[in-house]
């Protein structure tokens, strides 16, 4: 048995156990850094640190506080907060109490938050602030099982009547621990590998989100498997800004505990550019949208600097991509990333003029980035690779605890998601679907055995719903999606049919609508209007006698439909909203192969036919 297999197979039953081991091994080493904004609200943040020992003191107090509130093993405690150090401390507190964390995005509306709290049977909610508390209080009557709400930032919050601050919970927990000093060790020692650790809700194609049940063993395996890749070491500094309610952010906390490196935590996306030179991370995980934003920002800055500067940037971009492609190809064939002398000389000049400044903007110490949650455009990947920002794409799902594949260090290949993590099996089904099996796969969907049976076979193989191909040496390339479910470049799942259906309910003039947004940073729509209805409207609005094509091109018609799009957007989550749309010059029909005889939309056909309109809607997005 290899050292890697031994490491993974001899894993403890839980990350809570791993946390206790980490604290015992390196109590004085730095664990977390976090920003404290200035009291005046102006000026730079003051960054503070917690050692593993200090973190444990707070984690154990939270755990004991929850136990004192009556929380039992496997009972759910919900977390509705943005990414901040308290999220990690609370999550570890929940796990060390033997309970299970239900994650809720802070942007989730009151109705969906209430559904998640109710469906999960959460007994306690840890809410970030007054706004998150208000959502729960609005729906309190629908949540009989919710006994307490703990508020992290209690400014403006009236405590009492089942509401207490996180500081109060920790004080009560610390007092409880004095009376029961062995409490945490006993609770963690009693956790079994198959016990529920986390419930993460993921949107399906239609209807309510499904709760993905991830037992403790999933996270213990992930921690060991991430360590076994050798991609991170104890001297690394991770910058963690990803939403911790998302499985991608959550898995990074497990890997860190096993490896023992420092993590700087700040979920404020608008602070990323400002934080990077301060944190100076050696590695960072991100979604494609961040790399798109950086690339677009650099391009916009060069363009603003005048024609000469922009030409230099364009030349450097070409050199960067060529350099990355040649070096990766050579590494694949020979094991060395050497490039021809002339290309190397051009790259050296481009590095001085452009790339060095980009690396400096990332803090100057960045060894690698991990990109996941959606596909990164290969051209952007090659640009950064040539600029010395190595983006290792990975792949996984909520149902596979996030990290199933990742590119291996120096041997990474842009455009692929790399190789399976040690201990994860992969096979490609006859129809091209990617199937996964291993210790990272979920137990199933919470309370939905039929839905579980649809994707999880009795022998453990999980159907991902994605189509892909494996290279002879084991690199996976995602080529398509089996389902219509789309994912934005920010990593959010959207069910287009659901949004389309809602629009049809709102707009009386629509005939067909196609929502587009896969791997894009916002959603757009192609809309075809019902001819009789719109001709009738046209008669009363100064467009009588015009053809259908002339009517849909008229500003008044566009304004009419824009009103309905705004109405639709008011009822959607932010990431589902339609930012731009185009009216089609004719309705979709069977004759053109755009809809089936049973009137189902054929998405690939429509997207191909109207590619020019889709491209037009995203044309200015990169510079935005």
C-alpha positions, -999 to +999 in steps of 0.1 A: +000+000+000+014+034-010+019+062+016-010+081+000-034+052+003-023+047+039-029+083+047-064+083+032-075+049+044-064+055+080-083+088+082-102+097+114-140+096+114-144+134+113-128+168+107-137+176+143-112+149+153-087+163+128-092+197+144-084+184+178-052+167+164-042+200+147-047+220+179-026+195+199+002+194+173+006+232+166-013+252+193+008+283+189+010+284+151-010+310+132-043+296+120-065+325+108-061+361+098-091+384+096-098+421+090-111+445+116-125+476+099-116+509+115-141+523+139-144+555+119-153+535+088-124+552+069-089+540+063-073+505+060-085+475+079-065+462+108-057+425+103-057+403+134-046+367+139-058+336+158-035+308+166-048+272+165-050+273+203-069+306+204-093+294+177-099+262+196-109+282+227-136+299+208-147+268+189-150+248+221-170+276+238-194+277+208-198+239+208-205+239+246-229+268+242-249+249+216-249+218+238-261+239+267-290+251+244-300+215+240-285+207+206-280+169+202-257+149+179-268+152+142-294+179+149-291+207+125-277+242+133-281+266+103-255+292+094-267+323+074-236+345+070-211+358+046-176+345+046-158+357+078-137+340+105-168+336+127-184+314+100-154+289+103-154+290+141-192+285+143-190+256+117-163+239+137-182+246+169-213+228+154-191+199+143-174+196+177-208+195+193-215+164+171-243+184+153-246+191+116-243+225+098-271+236+074-256+263+051-276+293+038-263+320+015-268+354+031-284+366-002-311+339+000-346+355+003-368+350+034-391+325+017-363+302+005-344+306+038-375+295+057-379+265+034-343+254+041-346+259+078-379+240+079-368+212+055-335+206+074-353+207+108-327+232+120-330+238+158-307+268+160-298+295+134-265+314+136-273+346+117-247+371+107-266+403+116-299+420+121-308+416+084-304+378+086-323+377+119-352+396+103-357+370+076-360+343+102-383+364+124-406+372+094-412+334+090-409+324+126-445+310+127-435+285+100-405+273+119-417+255+151-384+235+154-363+266+155-357+273+192-328+299+192-312+324+169-276+334+176-264+367+161-228+372+152-228+410+148-255+420+173-255+457+166-291+469+166-304+435+177-327+431+206-317+400+225-340+378+246-369+356+236-347+330+220-323+355+205-287+358+218-254+372+205-225+350+196-205+366+224-232+355+249-232+320+235-195+318+239-197+331+275-223+306+284-204+278+267-171+287+285-190+285+318-206+252+309-171+238+300-158+247+334-183+223+349-179+197+321-142+199+311-142+166+291-174+175+272-158+183+238-135+154+238-164+131+246-187+146+219-159+144+192-149+109+203-185+097+198-188+110+162-190+082+137-179+085+100-214+080+087-229+106+110-244+137+092-220+167+092-233+191+066-265+198+047-259+220+016-290+229-004-286+229-042-311+241-067-326+214-090-339+220-125-373+228-111-390+233-078-374+236-044-337+231-037-325+197-025-305+192+007-273+173+000-264+151+030-226+151+035-215+129+064-183+135+085-163+110+065-167+131+033-148+160+049-122+138+066-115+122+033-113+155+015-089+168+041-065+139+036-069+137-002-061+175-006-031+170+016-020+140-005-020+160-037+010+179-024-004+211-039-004+229-005+021+228+024+023+241+060+041+273+049+013+283+025-009+314+031-044+309+016-067+338+009-103+326+014-131+348+001-154+322-015-189+318+000-186+293+028-222+283+022-210+268-011-193+234-010-162+249-028-155+273+000-163+247+027-139+221+014-110+245+017-115+248+054-111+210+058-078+209+037-064+237+058-070+219+091-051+188+078-022+207+064-020+234+091-012+265+070-025+300+075-058+312+060-067+348+056-106+351+057-126+379+041-157+374+020-161+410+008-156+405-029-152+443-034-121+441-012-103+414-031-081+437-052-073+458-021-066+427+001-043+408-022-012+430-017-019+430+021-025+392+025+002+383-001-012+348-005+008+318-019-024+302-031-061+311-036-092+294-049-116+314-071-143+311-097-137+321-133-155+355-129-126+368-108-100+360-134-123+375-161-126+407-140-088+409-135-081+403-171-108+429-182-094+454-157-059+450-170-071+454-206-093+484-198-063+501-180-041+495-210-067+509-234-071+540-212-034+545-213-036+552-251-030+534-283+007+525-278+000+510-243-029+490-256-009+477-285+018+465-261-008+448-240-023+430-270+012+419-281+020+407-246-013+388-245-004+369-276+031+361-264+016+350-230-008+325-246+018+312-271+043+307-243+018+289-221+006+266-249+042+257-260+055+252-224+025+230-214+028+210-246+065+205-241+060+195-204+034+169-215+058+154-241+092+157-224+086+165-187+103+200-191+085+233-199+114+246-220+104+270-249+124+280-281+149+308-275+131+334-296+098+329-277+116+330-244+132+363-253+099+379-263+083+365-231+111+382-210+103+416-225+065+411-221+072+400-185+090+433-177+064+454-194+032+437-184+033+404-165+054+415-135+027+442-127-001+416-128+018+393-104+024+423-081-014+430-081-020+394-068+004+401-039+037+390-055+038+356-038+011+337-056+023+302-065-010+289-079-048+295-080-074+268-080-104+276-102-137+257-100-174+259-099-177+267-137-155+264-168-127+289-172-123+302-208-091+285-220-079+318-236-080+335-202-064+305-186-035+306-211-031+343-206-026+340-169-004+309-173+020+328-195+019+357-171+031+334-142-003+331-125-009+294-127-046+285-126-052+249-118-088+241-128-107+215-108-141+199-109-166+186-084-202+190-073-220+196-040-229+159-042-191+150-044-180+173-016-166+198-042-131+185-050-132+154-073-106+165-098-078+190-098-049+198-120-016+185-107+009+213-100+035+218-127+018+193-149-014+212-152-032+214-185-053+245-193-088+235-206-089+203-185-100+198-149-070+176-142-069+141-125-091+125-099-082+131-062-065+100-047-092+076-037-118+089-062-128+066-091-141+079-125-156+063-155-174+076-186-208+061-193-218+050-228-236+083-233-205+102-223-218+111-188-191+114-161-197+089-132-179+092-099-174+069-069-154+073-037-155+085-001-164+121-012-198+111-026-229+123-007-251+100+014-281+112-006-307+140-008-323+149+025-357+133+027-358+125-010-350+088-015-365+088-051-343+118-061-313+100-046-320+068-065-321+088-098-284+098-094-268+073-070-265+037-080-266+009-054-229+001-060-219+037-052-215+053-087-228+088-088-243+103-121-229+139-124-251+150-153-220+164-170-205+150-202-168+146-205-138+127-219-107+113-203-072+115-219-052+083-220-032+096-190-063+104-169-070+141-175-107+150-176-121+175-200-158+186-195-174+189-229-211+195-222-240+193-198-264+164-199-291+184-182-303+219-192-293+232-158-268+260-164-241+275-142-229+311-143-191+319-143-198+330-106-206+293-098-244+297-094-268+271-107-298+284-127-327+264-140-335+282-173-369+265-177-380+278-143-371+314-152-386+310-187-418+297-171-420+326-147-416+351-176-444+335-195-466+339-165-457+376-163-457+387-200-488+382-220-471+388-254-444+362-252-444+331-273-409+316-267-380+326-244-346+311-240-325+321-210-287+319-216-260+322-190-238+290-188-203+300-179-212+337-183-212+363-156-248+372-161-280+359-177-295+371-210-326+361-229-338+356-265-375+364-267-399+357-294-433+374-292-467+360-300-477+375-334-515+379-330-511+395-296-483+419-305-501+429-337-531+438-317-510+458-292-493+475-322-526+488-335-532+508-303-497+521-300-490+539-332-475+509-351-506+498-371-498+485-405-462+475-396-449+440-402-441+417-372-403+423-378-408+461-378-429+459-347-404+439-327-376+463-338-395+494-326-382+511-295-418+511-280-420+473-282-385+469-266-396+492-238-428+472-233-409+439-230-383+456-208-410+464-183-420+428-180-384+417-177-380+441-147-411+426-132-397+391-136-364+401-121-381+414-089-391+378-081-357+362-088-325+357-069-299+382-080-279+356-100-310+345-119-320+379-132-320+388-169-296+417-175-301+419-213-324+406-239-331+406-276-364+403-294-362+378-323-373+389-358-397+360-360-412+333-338-395+300-333-410+271-352-409+234-360-399+241-396-366+257-387-360+229-362-360+253-332-389+235-314-400+199-315-434+188-327-444+187-291-433+223-289-403+218-266-374+242-271-343+229-288-317+250-270-286+242-290-304+249-323-317+283-311-284+293-296-266+284-328-291+302-350-290+334-329-253+332-318-248+367-332-274+382-309-260+363-278-225+375-287-238+411-291-253+410-256-220+400-240-198+420-263-192+448-239-192+426-208-155+420-206-147+457-205-175+463-180 
